[in-house]
Amino acid sequence: MESRFLETFLLVAELGSLAEAARRLAITPAAVAQRMQALEDEFGKRLLVRAGRVVQPTDAGHAILEQSRRILGDIRHLKTLAQTDSPSGEMRLGAVSTALTGILAPALRHLVDTVPSVEVFVLPGTSTDLYQALGDGSIDAAILVRPPFPIPKSLHWSVLRTEPMILLAPSALATGDPEQLLATLPFIRYDRNNWGGRLADEWLRRQKLRPREWLELDSLEAIAVMVSNGLGVSVLPDWAPPWPEGLSVARLPLPGPPLVREIGMLWPRSAPSGRLVGVLLDAFAAVSSGGKMADDA
């Protein structure tokens, strides 16, 4: 059995689409279908079934999901351990959206230029989803918002960037008082299901403010566009650029004690992929331009 067949099966199961799995793997949908057929022939069972517009695992497929993840994790770790002379191998990395478009890209560019033998598979997601993926072993490390609870001693945490929480307002209101703006204008809330959104909610409660609730969105980029169009104000982190083009917004500091969102890398202390994580952290340090870089594990 080829490990790439199991990897393809897991990707299709996670994404619910052969076409999207093909795009992620840079192969054709026909090639994905052929891999799945070969795997099903080897097991003698249907592993995937189409349900409407998505593809889902069958009962047999669900039965092998967790073991397949463990097998692929063991294979990746074996490859890493075999490379004793120089950093090499594959790392599965999860990242939140603002890290993907901001701090991660230049670090990966540096990694490709300096340590081309390290391969990185990137899985986008929310901090909550990535924390879960790290726990079940489907990724080796995650770049996410610092969890709003004590980090288990079994995990390392390294801060990559600190982002102050700000009031985002239309540029015409750049001289306004943040609390007055929140009291009089519609409020576009950063989704409280996101850990960064909980920070915004914490500041509002600390200041005893009850803004005029209007929308609650889980996309920082979408909130910025709404604010730029004069639809309200928002409390959110001053995330790493790029921001959407053509915005007309003002970033106003919040009154009271500073409140920041920490973006960092989280990974298991005992993971054999720790050497590769170290290489990636070195890449972040090399390209860092003002972002805080510290390890408080």
N, C-alpha and C positions, 0 to 999 in steps of 0.2 A: 504493500500500500504506500503510495507516495504522499508525503506530508502536505504537498501543495494541494492535493485533492481535499484533504481535511480542512485546510485553511480556506479553500474556496467555499466549502460547505458551510463553515461557520460564518463567513462573510455574507453569503446569501441569506442564511437564517437570521442574521442580525439586521440586514438591510431590507429583507422582504422583496428583493428584486434581483433577477439575474443580470439585467442590463446595468444596474448601478454597481453590482459586484464586478462586472466586466470592466466598467469605467475605472473603478478603484485599482483593479489589478492590471490595467493597461492591456487587456486582451479582448477578443471579440465575445459577444454573447454566445455564439455557437461554441466557442472553446470552453466557456463556463458550463454549458449544457453537456458537452462531451465529458468533462471532468465529473460532473454529477452522475452521468449515466455509468461511467466506469466505477465510481464509488458504490453506487447502488447495485451494480452487478456483483461487486466483490462481497457486499453484505448480503445480497440476495433479498433485499427489502427496499421498498420505496422510502426515501428519506425526506423528500420534499413533495409538496402538493400545492397546486394553485388554488387560492381561495379568493375569488373576485379578481381584484387588480394586484394582489400581492401573493408572494410565495411564502408558505409556512412549512415548518418541519412537521412530518407525520409523527405518530406516536413513537415509531422506531427512531426517527430523527431526534426527537426530544430526549430519548433515552441515552443517546450518545453525545449530547452537546457538552456536558460538563467534562466528561472523560476526554473528549477531543481537545478541549481547551487545555487540559492538564498535559496531554501528550505533546501538543505543539509547544507549550511552555517549556517542557523538559527538553525538547529538541533544540529550541533556541538557546537554552542554557548550556546544553552540551556543546553546541557550536562555540559559544563564548568561552567556555572553559578550555576548549582545545586550542584556542589562540593565545598562547603564552608569551609570544614574542612582542606583539603589538596589539593595540585595541582593535577588535574586529568582531563582527557578528551583527545580529538584527535586534533592534529594540522597538517594542510597540509602545508608542507614546500617545497619551490622551491630552487634549488641550482645549480650553475654552475658546470661544470665537475671537475675543479681543486679543488673546495671546497669539492665535493663529495668524492674524493679520498684522500684529504689532511686533512683539519682541521675539517670536519664534523664528520668523523668516530669516532675519539676518544671522541668527545663531546657527540655523541649519546651513546657510550659505557658507559660513566659516567652517562648519563641520565637514561639509563636502569638499572644501578646498584643502583642508589640513589632514583629515582622517577619512579618506574616501572608502576605506574598508568597513566603516560602520554604516549600516543601513537602518533607516528609521521609517517605520510605518506609523502614520499619524491618524488618530481617531478623534474627530471633533465631538464635542458634547458639552452639557452643562456640568458645573462642578459636582452636583449631586450624582449625576449619572456616572461621571468619571471616577468618583470616589467608590461607587459600587463596583465599577469595572475593575478597579485596582484590587478591591477586596476579593473578587471571584477569580482573579488571576488572568483575566483576558487582556490586560495591559501590564506593562512592566513599570511604568511611571506615569504621572499625570501632572500637567501644568494647570493649576486651578486656583480659585479663591480660597484663602485660608479657611478651613472649616470653622463653623461657629460653635465648636465644642472642643474639648481637650483632644489633641492628636495622640493616638495610641503610641505607647513606647515601642511597638513593633515597627513603626514607620519613621522614616527620615523626613524632615521638612526643611527646605532651603528657600529663602525669600529671594525672588528675582526682581520684583518691582513693587514700590509702594505708591498708591494713587490716592490723593486726597479726595474726599467727597466734596462736591461743589453744588451750587445752584446753577442750573443751565437755564438761561433766559434769552428771549429775542435780543439782538444786538442793540435795538433802540432803547432797551431798558438797562443798559450797562451800568448806569449810575444809581439804579434803584436799590432800596434796602431789601435784602433777601426775605426777611420775615414779613415785610409788608407785601412783597410780591406774592408770597405764598398765601397770604390772607385774602388777596383780592383777585388773583388770576386762577384759571383752571389748572389743576395739578395733574401732571402725567406721571404716574407712579412707575418706578422700576419694580418689576414683578417680585413680590415677597417670597415666591418659591425659589428664587435665586439667592445665593448667600450674599451677594452684593446688594440685592434689593432689601435684605434684612437690615443691612447697615443703614440704608436710607431711612427705613422705618424706625430704627433705633434712635437716629438723630431727631426725627420729628417728635418722638415720644419724650426724649430728653429735653427738648425745647418746649414741650407742651403745646405743639402746634397741630391744628386740625385743618389742613388745606382743603380747598374745594375739589374733591376727587372727581376726575373725569375719565381717564383711561388708565389701565394697568397693562404694561407691555413687557415682554421678556427680551427685547432687542434694544441694546443701547443705541445702535445706529438709527433704528426707526424712531426712537424717542427724540434723538437730536434733530432729525428731519422735521418731526412734528413741531418742536420748539422753534426751529428756524422759520417755519411757516406761520408763526404767531398764534399757535393753538394752545399755548400754555407754558408752564415752567416745570422743571423737574429737579430732583436731587439724585445725583448719580456720581460714579467715580470718574475722575479725569483720566480716562484710559489712554493707553499708548496709541499714537497715530499709526496708520492713517485714519482720519475721520472721513465721513462722506464729503464729497466735493461740493462747493458752492454754499456751504452753510453760512448763515448770518446769525450767530449766537454769541452770547457773552458768558464767560465762566466766572461766576462770582463766588468768593470765599464764604464759607458758612460761619456764622457767629458761634462762639462757644469753643470748648476744647477741640483741638483737631481730631478728625475722624478719618481713618484711611482704610482703603481696601488693599490687602496684601495679595499679590499674585506670586505663587511659588511653585516649586516642584516637590511632589510627594512620591515616595517609593519605599518598598519594604526593606528593612535593614538586612534581612537574610537573603535577599534576592541575588542570584549569581550574576544578574545583569547590572549589578551595582557599578562595575567597572565602566560600562557603557554610559551609565547615568553620569558618572564623574567626567567622562569625556564631553558630554553635552553641557554640563555645568561649566566646564572650562571654556567652551565656546560662548556661552552666555557672558561669562566674565570678560572675554576678549572683546566682545562687541558692545558691552554695556556702556551707556553714555549718560550717566547721572542716575540710573535706577539703582536702588539699594540692592546689594548682593551680600547676603550673610546667611550663615547656617545656624539655626537655633535648635537643631535637633538634640 
